[in-house]
């Protein structure tokens, strides 16, 4: 169905995992090559490979033999935790330690904007739920860190923990925001063998949800869970440079995608 991937190797008893005390161990095949986490901007050739591989994966949907697969429900249950964490940051005013003080200085000035984005995400969710979206087998986190370029030039997908049945936009959202958008879509649809009706609202919802859910996780980590200063430093960096700095680009991206789709 889809061969360019990491996969669990069966034990002698045929199980895909082994237990050792409280631990659950899974052994994966080794995929030689270079991880593409630091390869941005990705070359047009790499993007075309991604388009072809995703089309192949999405085409395989009808062949999966899973009785109860995970299916996208447009879940936003994390909102309550996000709001509680933001309110807790404000109540403590960063009195715990250096990292909560820095978190206060980052989050509280943006509190109103965060709640605006939550409202916008819910608005887009309502719009998407009214649409009849086809569900396909998705990887769920297709970015350079989960891609390995084999020495022979083929692209391999790793880290499948986000795999589920979802609209195609769930996998495509990182690749329709620049001048290579049209060639990417052309290659994807040619490999799918059909026109694929896409939705700019779905792109927007998935983008907002990803950033806001990540924000909730990082704030919670810093406030309650982290024990290592290095981890809190990393989480602060992720909030500022891989989350908040992306918010204002989402609406222009949606308009760009809507314009591209209108010309299809």
C-alpha positions as CSV (number, residue, x, y, z in Angstrom):
1,X,0.0,0.0,0.0
2,X,2.7,2.5,1.0
3,X,6.3,1.3,1.2
4,X,8.4,4.4,1.9
5,X,7.8,4.4,5.7
6,X,9.1,3.3,9.1
7,X,7.3,0.3,10.4
8,X,7.3,-1.9,13.6
9,X,9.2,-5.2,13.3
10,X,7.3,-8.1,14.7
11,X,8.6,-10.1,17.7
12,X,9.1,-13.9,17.5
13,X,5.5,-14.3,18.7
14,X,4.2,-12.0,15.9
15,X,3.4,-9.1,18.1
16,X,4.3,-5.5,17.0
17,X,5.4,-4.5,20.5
18,X,7.1,-6.2,23.5
19,X,6.7,-5.4,27.2
20,X,9.5,-5.2,29.7
21,X,8.2,-4.4,33.1
22,X,6.2,-1.1,32.8
23,X,7.8,-0.4,29.4
24,X,6.3,-1.0,26.0
25,X,9.1,-1.5,23.4
26,X,8.7,-1.2,19.6
27,X,11.6,-1.8,17.2
28,X,11.5,0.0,13.9
29,X,13.3,-0.6,10.7
30,X,16.3,1.6,10.0
31,X,15.9,4.1,7.2
32,X,19.2,5.4,5.9
33,X,19.4,9.0,4.7
34,X,19.1,12.6,5.8
35,X,16.3,14.0,8.0
36,X,14.9,17.2,6.4
37,X,14.1,19.2,9.6
38,X,16.8,21.7,8.7
39,X,16.3,21.6,4.9
40,X,13.9,24.5,4.6
41,X,12.9,25.9,2.3
42,X,12.2,22.5,0.7
43,X,13.2,22.3,-2.9
44,X,10.5,22.0,-5.6
45,X,11.7,18.4,-6.3
46,X,11.2,17.4,-2.7
47,X,7.7,19.0,-2.6
48,X,6.8,17.1,-5.8
49,X,7.9,13.9,-4.1
50,X,5.8,14.8,-1.0
51,X,2.8,15.4,-3.3
52,X,3.2,12.0,-5.0
53,X,3.7,10.1,-1.7
54,X,0.6,11.8,-0.1
55,X,-1.5,11.1,-3.1
56,X,-0.4,7.4,-3.0
57,X,-1.2,7.3,0.8
58,X,-4.6,8.9,0.4
59,X,-5.5,6.6,-2.5
60,X,-4.8,3.6,-0.2
61,X,-7.7,4.5,2.1
62,X,-10.0,1.9,0.8
63,X,-7.5,-0.9,1.3
64,X,-6.9,-0.5,5.0
65,X,-8.1,-3.3,7.2
66,X,-8.6,-1.7,10.6
67,X,-11.9,-2.3,12.3
68,X,-12.0,0.8,14.4
69,X,-9.7,3.4,12.8
70,X,-9.2,6.8,14.4
71,X,-11.3,9.3,12.5
72,X,-11.0,13.1,12.6
73,X,-13.8,14.5,14.8
74,X,-12.6,18.2,14.7
75,X,-11.9,17.9,18.4
76,X,-11.2,21.1,20.2
77,X,-11.4,19.9,23.8
78,X,-8.0,21.4,24.6
79,X,-9.6,24.9,24.7
80,X,-10.6,24.5,28.3
81,X,-7.1,23.6,29.3
82,X,-5.6,26.5,27.3
83,X,-7.9,29.0,28.9
84,X,-7.2,27.7,32.4
85,X,-3.5,27.7,31.8
86,X,-3.6,31.3,30.5
87,X,-5.7,32.4,33.5
88,X,-3.3,30.6,35.8
89,X,-0.3,32.4,34.2
90,X,-2.1,35.7,34.9
91,X,-3.0,34.8,38.5
92,X,0.5,33.9,39.5
93,X,2.1,36.8,37.6
94,X,5.1,34.6,37.1
95,X,6.1,34.4,40.7
96,X,7.2,30.8,40.6
97,X,10.5,31.1,38.8
98,X,12.4,32.7,35.9
99,X,10.5,30.7,33.3
100,X,7.0,31.5,34.5
101,X,8.0,35.2,34.7
102,X,9.1,35.1,31.1
103,X,6.0,33.2,30.2
104,X,3.8,35.9,31.9
105,X,5.6,38.6,29.8
106,X,4.9,36.6,26.6
107,X,1.4,35.3,27.2
108,X,-0.5,38.0,29.1
109,X,0.0,40.9,26.5
110,X,-1.3,38.4,23.9
111,X,-4.2,37.1,26.0
112,X,-6.9,39.0,24.1
113,X,-5.5,37.9,20.8
114,X,-5.3,34.3,21.9
115,X,-9.1,34.3,22.7
116,X,-9.8,36.0,19.4
117,X,-8.0,33.1,17.6
118,X,-10.0,30.6,19.6
119,X,-13.2,32.2,18.4
120,X,-12.0,32.2,14.8
121,X,-11.0,28.5,15.1
122,X,-14.5,27.6,16.3
123,X,-16.0,29.7,13.5
124,X,-14.0,27.7,10.9
125,X,-14.8,24.5,12.7
126,X,-18.5,25.2,12.3
127,X,-18.0,25.9,8.6
128,X,-16.0,22.7,8.0
129,X,-18.5,20.6,9.9
130,X,-21.2,21.8,7.5
131,X,-19.2,20.6,4.5
132,X,-19.2,17.0,3.3
133,X,-15.5,16.3,3.6
134,X,-14.1,13.0,2.3
135,X,-12.0,11.2,4.8
136,X,-8.7,9.7,3.6
137,X,-5.8,7.9,5.3
138,X,-3.5,10.7,6.5
139,X,0.0,10.7,8.1
140,X,-1.0,13.7,10.2
141,X,2.3,15.5,10.6
142,X,4.1,15.9,7.3
143,X,7.0,18.2,7.9
144,X,10.7,18.0,7.3
145,X,11.4,16.5,10.7
146,X,9.3,13.5,9.8
147,X,10.8,13.0,6.3
148,X,14.0,11.2,5.5
149,X,15.7,11.5,2.1
150,X,17.2,8.1,1.2
151,X,20.6,8.2,-0.5
152,X,19.0,6.8,-3.6
153,X,16.7,9.9,-3.7
154,X,13.5,8.4,-2.4
155,X,11.5,10.1,0.4
156,X,10.5,8.1,3.5
157,X,7.8,9.1,6.0
158,X,8.5,8.4,9.7
159,X,6.7,9.2,13.0
160,X,3.1,7.9,12.3
161,X,1.6,8.6,15.7
162,X,-0.8,11.2,14.2
163,X,-2.1,8.8,11.5
164,X,-5.9,8.8,11.1
165,X,-8.7,9.2,8.7
166,X,-9.2,12.9,8.0
167,X,-9.8,15.3,5.1
168,X,-6.8,15.6,2.7
169,X,-6.2,19.2,3.9
170,X,-4.9,17.6,7.2
171,X,-1.8,16.4,5.3
172,X,-1.6,19.2,2.6
173,X,-1.7,22.3,4.8
174,X,2.1,22.9,4.8
175,X,2.5,22.9,1.1
176,X,-0.1,25.3,-0.4
177,X,1.3,28.7,0.7
178,X,3.8,29.7,-1.9
179,X,4.5,30.0,-5.6
180,X,4.9,26.2,-5.9
181,X,1.3,25.7,-4.7
182,X,-0.1,25.0,-8.2
183,X,2.6,22.6,-9.3
184,X,2.2,20.7,-6.0
185,X,-1.6,20.5,-6.4
186,X,-1.2,19.4,-10.1
187,X,1.2,16.6,-9.1
188,X,-1.0,15.5,-6.2
189,X,-4.2,15.3,-8.2
190,X,-2.4,13.6,-11.1
191,X,-1.2,10.9,-8.7
192,X,-4.6,10.7,-7.1
193,X,-6.1,10.3,-10.5
194,X,-8.9,12.7,-9.8
195,X,-9.8,16.3,-9.0
196,X,-9.9,16.7,-5.2
197,X,-12.3,19.4,-3.9
198,X,-10.4,21.2,-1.2
199,X,-11.5,23.8,1.4
200,X,-9.6,26.9,2.5
201,X,-11.8,26.8,5.7
202,X,-10.4,23.4,6.5
203,X,-6.8,24.6,6.0
204,X,-7.5,27.5,8.3
205,X,-9.1,25.3,11.0
206,X,-6.3,22.8,11.0
207,X,-3.7,25.6,11.2
208,X,-5.4,27.4,14.1
209,X,-6.0,24.2,16.0
210,X,-2.4,23.0,15.6
211,X,-0.9,26.3,16.8
212,X,-3.4,26.8,19.7
213,X,-3.1,23.1,20.8
214,X,0.7,23.4,20.7
215,X,0.5,26.6,22.7
216,X,-1.7,24.9,25.3
217,X,0.8,22.1,25.7
218,X,3.8,24.3,26.0
219,X,2.2,26.6,28.5
220,X,1.1,23.7,30.6
221,X,4.6,22.2,30.4
222,X,6.2,25.3,31.8
223,X,3.6,25.9,34.4
224,X,3.2,22.4,35.8
225,X,5.3,19.7,34.3
226,X,8.9,20.7,33.3
227,X,11.6,19.8,35.8
228,X,14.6,20.6,33.5
229,X,15.4,24.3,32.8
230,X,16.5,23.3,29.3
231,X,13.1,22.0,28.5
232,X,11.4,25.2,29.7
233,X,13.8,27.2,27.6
234,X,13.0,25.1,24.6
235,X,9.2,25.5,25.2
236,X,9.5,29.3,25.5
237,X,11.4,29.3,22.2
238,X,8.7,27.2,20.6
239,X,5.9,29.5,21.8
240,X,7.6,32.6,20.5
241,X,9.3,31.4,17.3
242,X,7.2,28.4,16.2
243,X,3.7,29.4,17.3
244,X,3.0,33.1,18.0
245,X,5.0,34.2,15.0
246,X,2.8,32.1,12.7
247,X,-0.6,33.4,13.7
248,X,-0.9,36.5,11.5
249,X,0.0,34.5,8.4
250,X,-2.9,32.1,8.6
251,X,-5.6,34.4,7.2
252,X,-3.5,35.6,4.2
253,X,-2.7,32.0,3.6
254,X,-6.4,31.1,3.6
255,X,-7.1,33.9,1.1
256,X,-4.2,32.7,-1.1
257,X,-5.4,29.1,-1.1
258,X,-9.0,30.2,-1.8
259,X,-7.7,32.2,-4.8
260,X,-5.7,29.2,-6.1
261,X,-8.7,26.8,-5.6
262,X,-11.0,29.2,-7.4
263,X,-8.9,28.9,-10.5
264,X,-8.9,25.1,-10.5
